[in-house]
C-alpha cells in the first residue's frame, strides 16, 4: 500500500510478525507432536506406528521432522519424570486433567527440562497457543498457570535473570 492509499499515513503494524522459517517449522512440529502425544495417550498405540501415520497423513515439508520425532519419543521416555515435575502444581488429580491439556503440559515440560536453547517464555507461549487452538474453552488459562509456576522450578536462573 502506498502512502497515498491511506491518506499519507505509514502502514500500521498489525502485531507481531507471523513466524517463518525455523520458528514456523518448530511450531508445526509442536502442533503435530501434541496431536500425536494425545493419540498415544488415548489409544496407547506404539510410537513408531503413530509417527509413521502422522508422516503419511500430514505434509511435513514445512515441519521440523527431527524435532517432531524428538518430542514424540522423548516425552513418553521421560513420562514419569515429566508428570512428577508438574503434578504438585495441579488443582486436581493427574487422571482428571483433560487429555489435550495433559499432552500440552507434557510437551511443554519436556521442552523446559531438555531444551534450554528455547527460552522459557517461548515454551510457555507455545503451550498457551496450543491450548487456545486444541484445548477446552479456558484450557489456555490452566496451561498458563501450571507452566508459569513450573518454569521457575526448572529454569530458576533464566527466570530470575528475566525478572531483573
C-alpha angles and dihedrals in degrees: 000000000000122000090251091058092066104036096276094301122132114249111268122236114248097212129279116357117257115261117259139174116005093000092055092044090053092047090051090048091051092049093051093040091053090052091047091049089050089052091048091049094048102037101025089220120163113275094232090054092048092048093048091049093049091050091051096044098044135055104245095183091104096033128097092235094185090054091048089053093047094052095041093053099030098056096055091043090056097031097124093048092043094049090046091054095062105020094093089054094059124104091214139026117292090244090062096055114111107257092234093052091044090054090050092048091050093048093047093045090051089054093047091051101039110022107060087159087075112071113243091237090057090051091051093046092049090050091050092049092050090050092049091054102037108016134083121282096280096019091115090061091052092047091047092050094051096044092045089058093040098052095068089051095051100030104027097152094047093047092046091050092050094050094054 
